[in-house]
Amino acid sequence: MQHSGKEELRNVIRTSGSGYMLMLPPENVDALRFIVDVELASRMKARDPEKAIVLLTDALGSWRGPALLDTGHGIICRTAAARLEETRLMARELLIEARLALGGHYEVVSELEQLLSRHPLRERLCEQLMVALYRCGRQAEAIGTFHRVRQRLSAELGLEPGPGLQKTMAEILRHGPSLLHQVG
């Protein structure tokens, strides 16, 4: 017996108080699939950066604009959208990290510069840009990047760079061998 479209909708849409709820399995919700893919790629990036790149590229390719743009402006929607946007930025950082692990430092410099200009207090982006610049033979620019972010952190937040960023700077100054391998 075939179900009519109306019956199928009854199984998916439920009324709840003054609104509606969609009763969908998690794999049918693109935002949840995206989060799962990012988490999976995060776990696999060290042992298989090529697969992580494919997974992250596909996941990021599914985005069509700001998260939850048409869902409303309530606190719940804004909070969920902010979490999704943070996950998207983290996915971009993971993708860049995997590309750096495979020697793609020349290819990521421009993207990192753009991302860091939009997120100037994001230390992970700064670390990645410094490593990419260093590997491209642009040590002075890597050091300049550190000082700009350090100055901004101090001026806007009253903070010094975190341990990861400080370690990256120290490695650049001493031409540390860890810079020749995957970002860490």
mmCIF file of the C-alpha atoms, coordinates in Angstrom:
data_MODEL
# 
_entry.id   MODEL 
# 
loop_
_atom_site.group_PDB 
_atom_site.id 
_atom_site.type_symbol 
_atom_site.label_atom_id 
_atom_site.label_alt_id 
_atom_site.label_comp_id 
_atom_site.label_asym_id 
_atom_site.label_entity_id 
_atom_site.label_seq_id 
_atom_site.pdbx_PDB_ins_code 
_atom_site.Cartn_x 
_atom_site.Cartn_y 
_atom_site.Cartn_z 
_atom_site.occupancy 
_atom_site.B_iso_or_equiv 
_atom_site.pdbx_formal_charge 
_atom_site.auth_seq_id 
_atom_site.auth_comp_id 
_atom_site.auth_asym_id 
_atom_site.auth_atom_id 
_atom_site.pdbx_PDB_model_num 
ATOM 1   C CA . MET A 1 1   ? 0.000  0.000  0.000  1.00 0.00 ? 1   MET A CA 1 
ATOM 2   C CA . GLN A 1 2   ? 1.389  3.363  -1.002 1.00 0.00 ? 2   GLN A CA 1 
ATOM 3   C CA . HIS A 1 3   ? 1.236  6.286  1.365  1.00 0.00 ? 3   HIS A CA 1 
ATOM 4   C CA . SER A 1 4   ? -0.120 9.544  0.134  1.00 0.00 ? 4   SER A CA 1 
ATOM 5   C CA . GLY A 1 5   ? 1.998  12.658 0.401  1.00 0.00 ? 5   GLY A CA 1 
ATOM 6   C CA . LYS A 1 6   ? -0.295 13.876 3.173  1.00 0.00 ? 6   LYS A CA 1 
ATOM 7   C CA . GLU A 1 7   ? 0.307  10.741 5.261  1.00 0.00 ? 7   GLU A CA 1 
ATOM 8   C CA . GLU A 1 8   ? 4.064  11.009 4.780  1.00 0.00 ? 8   GLU A CA 1 
ATOM 9   C CA . LEU A 1 9   ? 3.959  14.617 5.955  1.00 0.00 ? 9   LEU A CA 1 
ATOM 10  C CA . ARG A 1 10  ? 2.064  13.549 9.073  1.00 0.00 ? 10  ARG A CA 1 
ATOM 11  C CA . ASN A 1 11  ? 4.951  11.217 9.899  1.00 0.00 ? 11  ASN A CA 1 
ATOM 12  C CA . VAL A 1 12  ? 7.512  13.975 9.441  1.00 0.00 ? 12  VAL A CA 1 
ATOM 13  C CA . ILE A 1 13  ? 5.744  17.073 10.753 1.00 0.00 ? 13  ILE A CA 1 
ATOM 14  C CA . ARG A 1 14  ? 4.347  17.104 14.276 1.00 0.00 ? 14  ARG A CA 1 
ATOM 15  C CA . THR A 1 15  ? 2.643  19.942 16.046 1.00 0.00 ? 15  THR A CA 1 
ATOM 16  C CA . SER A 1 16  ? 4.185  21.019 19.303 1.00 0.00 ? 16  SER A CA 1 
ATOM 17  C CA . GLY A 1 17  ? 2.632  23.761 21.373 1.00 0.00 ? 17  GLY A CA 1 
ATOM 18  C CA . SER A 1 18  ? 2.303  26.734 19.092 1.00 0.00 ? 18  SER A CA 1 
ATOM 19  C CA . GLY A 1 19  ? 4.732  25.452 16.458 1.00 0.00 ? 19  GLY A CA 1 
ATOM 20  C CA . TYR A 1 20  ? 5.834  22.509 14.420 1.00 0.00 ? 20  TYR A CA 1 
ATOM 21  C CA . MET A 1 21  ? 8.621  19.937 14.740 1.00 0.00 ? 21  MET A CA 1 
ATOM 22  C CA . LEU A 1 22  ? 10.286 18.067 11.932 1.00 0.00 ? 22  LEU A CA 1 
ATOM 23  C CA . MET A 1 23  ? 10.836 14.436 12.851 1.00 0.00 ? 23  MET A CA 1 
ATOM 24  C CA . LEU A 1 24  ? 13.791 13.537 10.634 1.00 0.00 ? 24  LEU A CA 1 
ATOM 25  C CA . PRO A 1 25  ? 16.593 11.061 11.104 1.00 0.00 ? 25  PRO A CA 1 
ATOM 26  C CA . PRO A 1 26  ? 19.907 12.867 11.732 1.00 0.00 ? 26  PRO A CA 1 
ATOM 27  C CA . GLU A 1 27  ? 21.373 11.736 8.392  1.00 0.00 ? 27  GLU A CA 1 
ATOM 28  C CA . ASN A 1 28  ? 18.626 13.714 6.613  1.00 0.00 ? 28  ASN A CA 1 
ATOM 29  C CA . VAL A 1 29  ? 19.634 17.002 8.254  1.00 0.00 ? 29  VAL A CA 1 
ATOM 30  C CA . ASP A 1 30  ? 22.441 18.686 6.351  1.00 0.00 ? 30  ASP A CA 1 
ATOM 31  C CA . ALA A 1 31  ? 23.745 20.616 9.361  1.00 0.00 ? 31  ALA A CA 1 
ATOM 32  C CA . LEU A 1 32  ? 24.087 17.423 11.402 1.00 0.00 ? 32  LEU A CA 1 
ATOM 33  C CA . ARG A 1 33  ? 25.772 15.598 8.506  1.00 0.00 ? 33  ARG A CA 1 
ATOM 34  C CA . PHE A 1 34  ? 28.201 18.509 8.224  1.00 0.00 ? 34  PHE A CA 1 
ATOM 35  C CA . ILE A 1 35  ? 29.111 18.326 11.926 1.00 0.00 ? 35  ILE A CA 1 
ATOM 36  C CA . VAL A 1 36  ? 29.630 14.556 11.740 1.00 0.00 ? 36  VAL A CA 1 
ATOM 37  C CA . ASP A 1 37  ? 31.821 14.900 8.630  1.00 0.00 ? 37  ASP A CA 1 
ATOM 38  C CA . VAL A 1 38  ? 33.967 17.584 10.278 1.00 0.00 ? 38  VAL A CA 1 
ATOM 39  C CA . GLU A 1 39  ? 34.423 15.466 13.396 1.00 0.00 ? 39  GLU A CA 1 
ATOM 40  C CA . LEU A 1 40  ? 35.373 12.434 11.288 1.00 0.00 ? 40  LEU A CA 1 
ATOM 41  C CA . ALA A 1 41  ? 37.852 14.464 9.229  1.00 0.00 ? 41  ALA A CA 1 
ATOM 42  C CA . SER A 1 42  ? 39.369 15.887 12.415 1.00 0.00 ? 42  SER A CA 1 
ATOM 43  C CA . ARG A 1 43  ? 40.055 12.374 13.697 1.00 0.00 ? 43  ARG A CA 1 
ATOM 44  C CA . MET A 1 44  ? 41.512 11.160 10.394 1.00 0.00 ? 44  MET A CA 1 
ATOM 45  C CA . LYS A 1 45  ? 43.619 14.171 9.309  1.00 0.00 ? 45  LYS A CA 1 
ATOM 46  C CA . ALA A 1 46  ? 46.834 12.976 10.955 1.00 0.00 ? 46  ALA A CA 1 
ATOM 47  C CA . ARG A 1 47  ? 46.769 9.452  9.562  1.00 0.00 ? 47  ARG A CA 1 
ATOM 48  C CA . ASP A 1 48  ? 45.125 10.131 6.202  1.00 0.00 ? 48  ASP A CA 1 
ATOM 49  C CA . PRO A 1 49  ? 45.209 13.806 5.203  1.00 0.00 ? 49  PRO A CA 1 
ATOM 50  C CA . GLU A 1 50  ? 44.106 13.026 1.628  1.00 0.00 ? 50  GLU A CA 1 
ATOM 51  C CA . LYS A 1 51  ? 40.829 11.481 2.828  1.00 0.00 ? 51  LYS A CA 1 
ATOM 52  C CA . ALA A 1 52  ? 40.339 14.312 5.307  1.00 0.00 ? 52  ALA A CA 1 
ATOM 53  C CA . ILE A 1 53  ? 40.752 16.814 2.450  1.00 0.00 ? 53  ILE A CA 1 
ATOM 54  C CA . VAL A 1 54  ? 38.113 15.036 0.351  1.00 0.00 ? 54  VAL A CA 1 
ATOM 55  C CA . LEU A 1 55  ? 35.676 14.824 3.263  1.00 0.00 ? 55  LEU A CA 1 
ATOM 56  C CA . LEU A 1 56  ? 36.170 18.461 4.310  1.00 0.00 ? 56  LEU A CA 1 
ATOM 57  C CA . THR A 1 57  ? 36.009 19.752 0.738  1.00 0.00 ? 57  THR A CA 1 
ATOM 58  C CA . ASP A 1 58  ? 32.707 17.941 0.201  1.00 0.00 ? 58  ASP A CA 1 
ATOM 59  C CA . ALA A 1 59  ? 31.331 19.118 3.555  1.00 0.00 ? 59  ALA A CA 1 
ATOM 60  C CA . LEU A 1 60  ? 32.313 22.738 2.952  1.00 0.00 ? 60  LEU A CA 1 
ATOM 61  C CA . GLY A 1 61  ? 30.969 22.529 -0.597 1.00 0.00 ? 61  GLY A CA 1 
ATOM 62  C CA . SER A 1 62  ? 27.497 21.880 0.811  1.00 0.00 ? 62  SER A CA 1 
ATOM 63  C CA . TRP A 1 63  ? 27.269 25.414 2.257  1.00 0.00 ? 63  TRP A CA 1 
ATOM 64  C CA . ARG A 1 64  ? 25.112 27.921 0.415  1.00 0.00 ? 64  ARG A CA 1 
ATOM 65  C CA . GLY A 1 65  ? 25.483 31.027 2.572  1.00 0.00 ? 65  GLY A CA 1 
ATOM 66  C CA . PRO A 1 66  ? 25.211 31.981 6.240  1.00 0.00 ? 66  PRO A CA 1 
ATOM 67  C CA . ALA A 1 67  ? 24.043 29.250 8.590  1.00 0.00 ? 67  ALA A CA 1 
ATOM 68  C CA . LEU A 1 68  ? 20.304 29.085 9.267  1.00 0.00 ? 68  LEU A CA 1 
ATOM 69  C CA . LEU A 1 69  ? 19.747 32.357 7.434  1.00 0.00 ? 69  LEU A CA 1 
ATOM 70  C CA . ASP A 1 70  ? 15.997 31.922 6.999  1.00 0.00 ? 70  ASP A CA 1 
ATOM 71  C CA . THR A 1 71  ? 15.164 30.384 10.381 1.00 0.00 ? 71  THR A CA 1 
ATOM 72  C CA . GLY A 1 72  ? 14.497 33.502 12.397 1.00 0.00 ? 72  GLY A CA 1 
ATOM 73  C CA . HIS A 1 73  ? 16.313 35.782 14.781 1.00 0.00 ? 73  HIS A CA 1 
ATOM 74  C CA . GLY A 1 74  ? 15.501 34.230 18.149 1.00 0.00 ? 74  GLY A CA 1 
ATOM 75  C CA . ILE A 1 75  ? 18.228 33.351 20.623 1.00 0.00 ? 75  ILE A CA 1 
ATOM 76  C CA . ILE A 1 76  ? 18.017 29.644 19.832 1.00 0.00 ? 76  ILE A CA 1 
ATOM 77  C CA . CYS A 1 77  ? 18.443 30.238 16.104 1.00 0.00 ? 77  CYS A CA 1 
ATOM 78  C CA . ARG A 1 78  ? 21.270 32.722 16.614 1.00 0.00 ? 78  ARG A CA 1 
ATOM 79  C CA . THR A 1 79  ? 23.066 30.353 18.978 1.00 0.00 ? 79  THR A CA 1 
ATOM 80  C CA . ALA A 1 80  ? 22.708 27.386 16.625 1.00 0.00 ? 80  ALA A CA 1 
ATOM 81  C CA . ALA A 1 81  ? 23.822 29.506 13.672 1.00 0.00 ? 81  ALA A CA 1 
ATOM 82  C CA . ALA A 1 82  ? 26.875 30.757 15.584 1.00 0.00 ? 82  ALA A CA 1 
ATOM 83  C CA . ARG A 1 83  ? 27.822 27.157 16.466 1.00 0.00 ? 83  ARG A CA 1 
ATOM 84  C CA . LEU A 1 84  ? 27.501 26.089 12.842 1.00 0.00 ? 84  LEU A CA 1 
ATOM 85  C CA . GLU A 1 85  ? 29.551 29.058 11.627 1.00 0.00 ? 85  GLU A CA 1 
ATOM 86  C CA . GLU A 1 86  ? 32.248 28.196 14.192 1.00 0.00 ? 86  GLU A CA 1 
ATOM 87  C CA . THR A 1 87  ? 32.229 24.595 12.964 1.00 0.00 ? 87  THR A CA 1 
ATOM 88  C CA . ARG A 1 88  ? 32.545 25.825 9.375  1.00 0.00 ? 88  ARG A CA 1 
ATOM 89  C CA . LEU A 1 89  ? 35.569 27.950 10.289 1.00 0.00 ? 89  LEU A CA 1 
ATOM 90  C CA . MET A 1 90  ? 37.076 25.013 12.171 1.00 0.00 ? 90  MET A CA 1 
ATOM 91  C CA . ALA A 1 91  ? 36.515 22.855 9.073  1.00 0.00 ? 91  ALA A CA 1 
ATOM 92  C CA . ARG A 1 92  ? 38.418 25.388 6.979  1.00 0.00 ? 92  ARG A CA 1 
ATOM 93  C CA . GLU A 1 93  ? 41.272 25.340 9.507  1.00 0.00 ? 93  GLU A CA 1 
ATOM 94  C CA . LEU A 1 94  ? 41.320 21.527 9.413  1.00 0.00 ? 94  LEU A CA 1 
ATOM 95  C CA . LEU A 1 95  ? 41.335 21.546 5.623  1.00 0.00 ? 95  LEU A CA 1 
ATOM 96  C CA . ILE A 1 96  ? 44.251 23.976 5.577  1.00 0.00 ? 96  ILE A CA 1 
ATOM 97  C CA . GLU A 1 97  ? 46.090 21.884 8.155  1.00 0.00 ? 97  GLU A CA 1 
ATOM 98  C CA . ALA A 1 98  ? 45.682 18.765 6.007  1.00 0.00 ? 98  ALA A CA 1 
ATOM 99  C CA . ARG A 1 99  ? 46.845 20.663 2.919  1.00 0.00 ? 99  ARG A CA 1 
ATOM 100 C CA . LEU A 1 100 ? 49.886 21.932 4.829  1.00 0.00 ? 100 LEU A CA 1 
ATOM 101 C CA . ALA A 1 101 ? 50.632 18.370 5.929  1.00 0.00 ? 101 ALA A CA 1 
ATOM 102 C CA . LEU A 1 102 ? 50.806 17.412 2.250  1.00 0.00 ? 102 LEU A CA 1 
ATOM 103 C CA . GLY A 1 103 ? 53.082 20.310 1.310  1.00 0.00 ? 103 GLY A CA 1 
ATOM 104 C CA . GLY A 1 104 ? 50.420 22.679 0.015  1.00 0.00 ? 104 GLY A CA 1 
ATOM 105 C CA . HIS A 1 105 ? 51.897 25.760 1.670  1.00 0.00 ? 105 HIS A CA 1 
ATOM 106 C CA . TYR A 1 106 ? 52.013 27.842 -1.518 1.00 0.00 ? 106 TYR A CA 1 
ATOM 107 C CA . GLU A 1 107 ? 48.349 27.124 -2.220 1.00 0.00 ? 107 GLU A CA 1 
ATOM 108 C CA . VAL A 1 108 ? 47.034 28.134 1.210  1.00 0.00 ? 108 VAL A CA 1 
ATOM 109 C CA . VAL A 1 109 ? 48.787 31.475 1.795  1.00 0.00 ? 109 VAL A CA 1 
ATOM 110 C CA . SER A 1 110 ? 46.201 33.633 0.033  1.00 0.00 ? 110 SER A CA 1 
ATOM 111 C CA . GLU A 1 111 ? 43.271 31.846 1.655  1.00 0.00 ? 111 GLU A CA 1 
ATOM 112 C CA . LEU A 1 112 ? 44.870 32.168 5.089  1.00 0.00 ? 112 LEU A CA 1 
ATOM 113 C CA . GLU A 1 113 ? 45.529 35.882 4.578  1.00 0.00 ? 113 GLU A CA 1 
ATOM 114 C CA . GLN A 1 114 ? 41.864 36.401 3.697  1.00 0.00 ? 114 GLN A CA 1 
ATOM 115 C CA . LEU A 1 115 ? 40.634 34.322 6.634  1.00 0.00 ? 115 LEU A CA 1 
ATOM 116 C CA . LEU A 1 116 ? 42.950 36.073 9.081  1.00 0.00 ? 116 LEU A CA 1 
ATOM 117 C CA . SER A 1 117 ? 41.780 39.481 7.838  1.00 0.00 ? 117 SER A CA 1 
ATOM 118 C CA . ARG A 1 118 ? 38.184 38.428 8.656  1.00 0.00 ? 118 ARG A CA 1 
ATOM 119 C CA . HIS A 1 119 ? 39.144 36.730 11.942 1.00 0.00 ? 119 HIS A CA 1 
ATOM 120 C CA . PRO A 1 120 ? 42.149 38.746 13.140 1.00 0.00 ? 120 PRO A CA 1 
ATOM 121 C CA . LEU A 1 121 ? 42.182 37.285 16.662 1.00 0.00 ? 121 LEU A CA 1 
ATOM 122 C CA . ARG A 1 122 ? 42.074 33.655 15.512 1.00 0.00 ? 122 ARG A CA 1 
ATOM 123 C CA . GLU A 1 123 ? 45.435 32.330 16.653 1.00 0.00 ? 123 GLU A CA 1 
ATOM 124 C CA . ARG A 1 124 ? 45.178 29.016 14.803 1.00 0.00 ? 124 ARG A CA 1 
ATOM 125 C CA . LEU A 1 125 ? 44.863 30.854 11.489 1.00 0.00 ? 125 LEU A CA 1 
ATOM 126 C CA . CYS A 1 126 ? 47.860 32.974 12.428 1.00 0.00 ? 126 CYS A CA 1 
ATOM 127 C CA . GLU A 1 127 ? 49.922 29.868 13.232 1.00 0.00 ? 127 GLU A CA 1 
ATOM 128 C CA . GLN A 1 128 ? 48.982 28.269 9.940  1.00 0.00 ? 128 GLN A CA 1 
ATOM 129 C CA . LEU A 1 129 ? 49.794 31.404 7.969  1.00 0.00 ? 129 LEU A CA 1 
ATOM 130 C CA . MET A 1 130 ? 53.137 31.764 9.709  1.00 0.00 ? 130 MET A CA 1 
ATOM 131 C CA . VAL A 1 131 ? 54.048 28.161 8.887  1.00 0.00 ? 131 VAL A CA 1 
ATOM 132 C CA . ALA A 1 132 ? 52.914 28.507 5.276  1.00 0.00 ? 132 ALA A CA 1 
ATOM 133 C CA . LEU A 1 133 ? 54.882 31.742 4.830  1.00 0.00 ? 133 LEU A CA 1 
ATOM 134 C CA . TYR A 1 134 ? 57.961 30.214 6.458  1.00 0.00 ? 134 TYR A CA 1 
ATOM 135 C CA . ARG A 1 135 ? 57.798 27.177 4.175  1.00 0.00 ? 135 ARG A CA 1 
ATOM 136 C CA . CYS A 1 136 ? 57.514 29.535 1.190  1.00 0.00 ? 136 CYS A CA 1 
ATOM 137 C CA . GLY A 1 137 ? 60.774 31.202 2.217  1.00 0.00 ? 137 GLY A CA 1 
ATOM 138 C CA . ARG A 1 138 ? 59.019 34.288 3.579  1.00 0.00 ? 138 ARG A CA 1 
ATOM 139 C CA . GLN A 1 139 ? 60.325 34.226 7.153  1.00 0.00 ? 139 GLN A CA 1 
ATOM 140 C CA . ALA A 1 140 ? 60.158 38.005 7.639  1.00 0.00 ? 140 ALA A CA 1 
ATOM 141 C CA . GLU A 1 141 ? 56.478 38.034 6.661  1.00 0.00 ? 141 GLU A CA 1 
ATOM 142 C CA . ALA A 1 142 ? 55.784 35.142 9.045  1.00 0.00 ? 142 ALA A CA 1 
ATOM 143 C CA . ILE A 1 143 ? 57.389 37.094 11.891 1.00 0.00 ? 143 ILE A CA 1 
ATOM 144 C CA . GLY A 1 144 ? 55.479 40.237 10.892 1.00 0.00 ? 144 GLY A CA 1 
ATOM 145 C CA . THR A 1 145 ? 52.221 38.259 10.996 1.00 0.00 ? 145 THR A CA 1 
ATOM 146 C CA . PHE A 1 146 ? 52.987 37.184 14.550 1.00 0.00 ? 146 PHE A CA 1 
ATOM 147 C CA . HIS A 1 147 ? 53.709 40.746 15.676 1.00 0.00 ? 147 HIS A CA 1 
ATOM 148 C CA . ARG A 1 148 ? 50.515 42.120 14.086 1.00 0.00 ? 148 ARG A CA 1 
ATOM 149 C CA . VAL A 1 149 ? 48.352 39.489 15.762 1.00 0.00 ? 149 VAL A CA 1 
ATOM 150 C CA . ARG A 1 150 ? 50.201 39.915 19.068 1.00 0.00 ? 150 ARG A CA 1 
ATOM 151 C CA . GLN A 1 151 ? 49.643 43.670 18.965 1.00 0.00 ? 151 GLN A CA 1 
ATOM 152 C CA . ARG A 1 152 ? 45.963 43.205 18.172 1.00 0.00 ? 152 ARG A CA 1 
ATOM 153 C CA . LEU A 1 153 ? 45.471 40.634 20.942 1.00 0.00 ? 153 LEU A CA 1 
ATOM 154 C CA . SER A 1 154 ? 47.087 43.022 23.401 1.00 0.00 ? 154 SER A CA 1 
ATOM 155 C CA . ALA A 1 155 ? 45.179 46.108 22.242 1.00 0.00 ? 155 ALA A CA 1 
ATOM 156 C CA . GLU A 1 156 ? 41.741 44.508 21.954 1.00 0.00 ? 156 GLU A CA 1 
ATOM 157 C CA . LEU A 1 157 ? 41.785 41.827 24.635 1.00 0.00 ? 157 LEU A CA 1 
ATOM 158 C CA . GLY A 1 158 ? 44.742 42.651 26.885 1.00 0.00 ? 158 GLY A CA 1 
ATOM 159 C CA . LEU A 1 159 ? 46.191 39.203 26.150 1.00 0.00 ? 159 LEU A CA 1 
ATOM 160 C CA . GLU A 1 160 ? 49.462 37.758 24.993 1.00 0.00 ? 160 GLU A CA 1 
ATOM 161 C CA . PRO A 1 161 ? 49.498 35.083 22.280 1.00 0.00 ? 161 PRO A CA 1 
ATOM 162 C CA . GLY A 1 162 ? 48.724 31.569 23.454 1.00 0.00 ? 162 GLY A CA 1 
ATOM 163 C CA . PRO A 1 163 ? 51.277 28.767 23.772 1.00 0.00 ? 163 PRO A CA 1 
ATOM 164 C CA . GLY A 1 164 ? 50.703 27.397 20.259 1.00 0.00 ? 164 GLY A CA 1 
ATOM 165 C CA . LEU A 1 165 ? 51.343 30.726 18.593 1.00 0.00 ? 165 LEU A CA 1 
ATOM 166 C CA . GLN A 1 166 ? 54.353 31.444 20.796 1.00 0.00 ? 166 GLN A CA 1 
ATOM 167 C CA . LYS A 1 167 ? 55.794 28.004 20.003 1.00 0.00 ? 167 LYS A CA 1 
ATOM 168 C CA . THR A 1 168 ? 55.351 28.575 16.273 1.00 0.00 ? 168 THR A CA 1 
ATOM 169 C CA . MET A 1 169 ? 57.143 31.914 16.555 1.00 0.00 ? 169 MET A CA 1 
ATOM 170 C CA . ALA A 1 170 ? 60.023 30.343 18.511 1.00 0.00 ? 170 ALA A CA 1 
ATOM 171 C CA . GLU A 1 171 ? 60.319 27.565 15.915 1.00 0.00 ? 171 GLU A CA 1 
ATOM 172 C CA . ILE A 1 172 ? 60.497 30.113 13.101 1.00 0.00 ? 172 ILE A CA 1 
ATOM 173 C CA . LEU A 1 173 ? 63.188 32.119 14.879 1.00 0.00 ? 173 LEU A CA 1 
ATOM 174 C CA . ARG A 1 174 ? 65.325 29.033 15.399 1.00 0.00 ? 174 ARG A CA 1 
ATOM 175 C CA . HIS A 1 175 ? 64.476 27.425 12.036 1.00 0.00 ? 175 HIS A CA 1 
ATOM 176 C CA . GLY A 1 176 ? 63.062 24.449 13.924 1.00 0.00 ? 176 GLY A CA 1 
ATOM 177 C CA . PRO A 1 177 ? 62.787 21.154 12.091 1.00 0.00 ? 177 PRO A CA 1 
ATOM 178 C CA . SER A 1 178 ? 59.139 20.769 13.144 1.00 0.00 ? 178 SER A CA 1 
ATOM 179 C CA . LEU A 1 179 ? 58.262 23.490 10.633 1.00 0.00 ? 179 LEU A CA 1 
ATOM 180 C CA . LEU A 1 180 ? 59.247 21.195 7.798  1.00 0.00 ? 180 LEU A CA 1 
ATOM 181 C CA . HIS A 1 181 ? 56.543 18.707 8.723  1.00 0.00 ? 181 HIS A CA 1 
ATOM 182 C CA . GLN A 1 182 ? 52.857 18.807 9.348  1.00 0.00 ? 182 GLN A CA 1 
ATOM 183 C CA . VAL A 1 183 ? 51.387 21.629 11.444 1.00 0.00 ? 183 VAL A CA 1 
ATOM 184 C CA . GLY A 1 184 ? 50.827 20.494 14.882 1.00 0.00 ? 184 GLY A CA 1 
# 
